[in-house]
């Protein structure tokens, strides 16, 4: 379980299907679960494909620049995230 924090210090939050960054709270609406397609045999690393499940049971998806939590299934297109390391 993770909490994602934006550069302004606010945490990603899911309300129904809507995803936003409105405050710095750490509650159920801000908590996300990392999932994979296969077994979680090793810790998450750069290059891994992951899915983020919200407290609603729906997975985050991205279409263009819009992020939502709409579907309970994991799809490889809009639902998959690749872990990257931020350049210094």
RORONU-147520 format. One line per 10 residues: for each residue x, y, z of N, C-alpha, C. Coordinates in pm, whole numbers, padded with zeros to 5 digits. Example, Ala and Ser with C-alpha at 12.3 -4.5 7.8 and 13.67 -1.06 7.14 Angstrom:
2
01319,-00569,00780,01230,-00450,00780,01320,-00330,00780 ~ 01285,-00225,00708,01367,-00106,00714,01290,00003,00787
***
This chain:
88
00084,-00118,00000,00000,00000,00000,00089,00124,00000 ~ 00049,00222,-00083,00132,00341,-00097,00045,00467,-00096 ~ 00111,00579,-00076,00053,00711,-00090,00141,00787,-00188 ~ 00085,00838,-00298,00162,00913,-00397,00149,01062,-00368 ~ 00262,01130,-00357,00267,01272,-00325,00314,01351,-00445 ~ 00242,01458,-00479,00281,01543,-00591,00391,01639,-00547 ~ 00444,01715,-00640,00553,01807,-00609,00511,01919,-00514 ~ 00379,01946,-00504,00332,02050,-00412,00302,01996,-00273 ~ 00329,01866,-00250,00308,01806,-00120,00171,01746,-00099 ~ 00081,01761,-00196,-00053,01703,-00186,-00050,01559,-00234
-00136,01477,-00176,-00140,01335,-00212,-00251,01307,-00313 ~ -00224,01210,-00399,-00323,01164,-00495,-00442,01109,-00417 ~ -00564,01143,-00460,-00684,01105,-00387,-00790,01058,-00486 ~ -00864,00953,-00450,-00970,00901,-00535,-01104,00921,-00465 ~ -01196,00986,-00535,-01334,01006,-00489,-01425,00955,-00599 ~ -01482,00835,-00582,-01560,00774,-00688,-01468,00741,-00803 ~ -01495,00798,-00921,-01407,00780,-01037,-01304,00892,-01049 ~ -01325,01000,-00976,-01239,01119,-00988,-01108,01101,-00913 ~ -00998,01143,-00976,-00865,01139,-00914,-00812,01282,-00909 ~ -00765,01324,-00793,-00715,01461,-00778,-00607,01466,-00671
-00546,01584,-00656,-00447,01612,-00551,-00495,01738,-00479 ~ -00566,01721,-00369,-00628,01836,-00303,-00572,01867,-00166 ~ -00508,01770,-00101,-00458,01794,00035,-00347,01695,00067 ~ -00293,01705,00186,-00181,01619,00227,-00224,01508,00322 ~ -00353,01478,00328,-00402,01373,00417,-00350,01236,00377 ~ -00353,01143,00474,-00316,01004,00450,-00427,00916,00503 ~ -00534,00906,00427,-00648,00825,00466,-00682,00723,00359 ~ -00797,00657,00371,-00835,00554,00274,-00846,00606,00131 ~ -00890,00729,00113,-00905,00785,-00022,-00771,00813,-00089 ~ -00665,00827,-00010,-00532,00853,-00064,-00450,00724,-00078
-00495,00616,-00020,-00419,00491,-00020,-00441,00414,-00151 ~ -00332,00370,-00212,-00336,00290,-00334,-00264,00158,-00310 ~ -00307,00056,-00380,-00244,-00075,-00370,-00174,-00104,-00503 ~ -00046,-00143,-00495,00029,-00180,-00614,-00002,-00326,-00647 ~ -00039,-00350,-00774,-00064,-00486,-00820,00018,-00512,-00946 ~ 00038,-00639,-00973,00106,-00681,-01097,00019,-00785,-01165 ~ 00053,-00817,-01290,-00019,-00923,-01361,00016,-01059,-01307 ~ 00142,-01078,-01273,00189,-01205,-01221,00216,-01197,-01073 ~ 00287,-01294,-01020,00320,-01291,-00877,00416,-01176,-00843 ~ 00409,-01130,-00721,00496,-01022,-00675,00620,-01089,-00616
00705,-01141,-00704,00821,-01221,-00661,00935,-01138,-00606 ~ 00939,-01009,-00639,01048,-00922,-00592,00992,-00783,-00567 ~ 01060,-00700,-00493,01014,-00562,-00470,01000,-00488,-00603 ~ 00915,-00388,-00605,00895,-00308,-00726,01025,-00240,-00763 ~ 01060,-00246,-00892,01186,-00189,-00940,01162,-00110,-01067 ~ 01259,-00027,-01103,01253,00050,-01227,01231,-00045,-01344 ~ 01138,-00010,-01432,01105,-00093,-01548,00988,-00186,-01527 ~ 00945,-00207,-01403,00831,-00295,-01376,00700,-00233,-01425 ~ 00609,-00318,-01473,00475,-00275,-01507,00385,-00301,-01386 ~ 00317,-00196,-01340,00231,-00209,-01222,00092,-00153,-01252
-00002,-00185,-01166,-00137,-00131,-01169,-00166,-00073,-01031 ~ -00241,00035,-01026,-00272,00101,-00900,-00421,00088,-00872 ~ -00456,00019,-00762,-00596,-00002,-00724,-00633,00091,-00609 ~ -00744,00160,-00626,-00794,00253,-00525,-00882,00180,-00423 ~ -00921,00251,-00317,-01008,00195,-00214,-01143,00153,-00270 ~ -01181,00204,-00385,-01308,00171,-00449,-01304,00034,-00516 ~ -01183,-00022,-00532,-01166,-00148,-00604,-01136,-00127,-00751 ~ -01145,-00003,-00797,-01115,00029,-00936,-00968,00065,-00953 ~ -00918,00040,-01074,-00778,00070,-01105,-00768,00206,-01173 ~ -00660,00277,-01143,-00636,00406,-01209,-00608,00383,-01356
-00662,00471,-01439,-00634,00466,-01582,-00609,00607,-01632 ~ -00529,00617,-01738,-00492,00747,-01795,-00530,00748,-01942 ~ -00609,00850,-01981,-00643,00872,-02121,-00604,01016,-02151 ~ -00504,01033,-02236,-00451,01167,-02263,-00385,01218,-02136 ~ -00438,01327,-02080,-00387,01382,-01954,-00486,01364,-01840 ~ -00592,01286,-01863,-00696,01266,-01762,-00675,01134,-01689 ~ -00669,01142,-01556,-00653,01024,-01472,-00786,00999,-01401 ~ -00835,00876,-01407,-00958,00837,-01339,-00940,00699,-01279 ~ -01036,00659,-01197,-01040,00524,-01138,-01176,00465,-01174 ~ -01184,00403,-01292,-01315,00365,-01343,-01345,00217,-01346
-01245,00131,-01360,-01274,-00009,-01388,-01206,-00103,-01289 ~ -01274,-00210,-01246,-01213,-00304,-01152,-01113,-00399,-01217 ~ -01115,-00410,-01348,-01022,-00501,-01415,-00891,-00429,-01449 ~ -00786,-00508,-01466,-00657,-00453,-01507,-00643,-00471,-01658 ~ -00629,-00362,-01730,-00604,-00369,-01874,-00462,-00323,-01901 ~ -00401,-00376,-02004,-00262,-00342,-02032,-00246,-00205,-02097 ~ -00351,-00149,-02149,-00340,-00020,-02217,-00337,00096,-02120 ~ -00454,00145,-02083,-00467,00267,-02004,-00441,00245,-01855 ~ -00441,00121,-01809,-00427,00093,-01666,-00284,00065,-01622 ~ -00198,00030,-01714,-00062,-00011,-01679,00030,00110,-01664
00112,00107,-01562,00212,00211,-01537,00349,00145,-01535 ~ 00447,00209,-01595,00585,00160,-01592,00661,00244,-01489 ~ 00726,00178,-01396,00802,00246,-01292,00927,00307,-01354 ~ 00946,00437,-01334,01063,00507,-01385,01136,00576,-01271 ~ 01263,00601,-01292,01344,00674,-01195,01357,00817,-01245 ~ 01328,00911,-01158,01338,01052,-01196,01484,01091,-01213 ~ 01518,01153,-01328,01658,01196,-01346,01695,01304,-01246 ~ 01819,01306,-01207,01865,01406,-01110,01925,01524,-01178
***
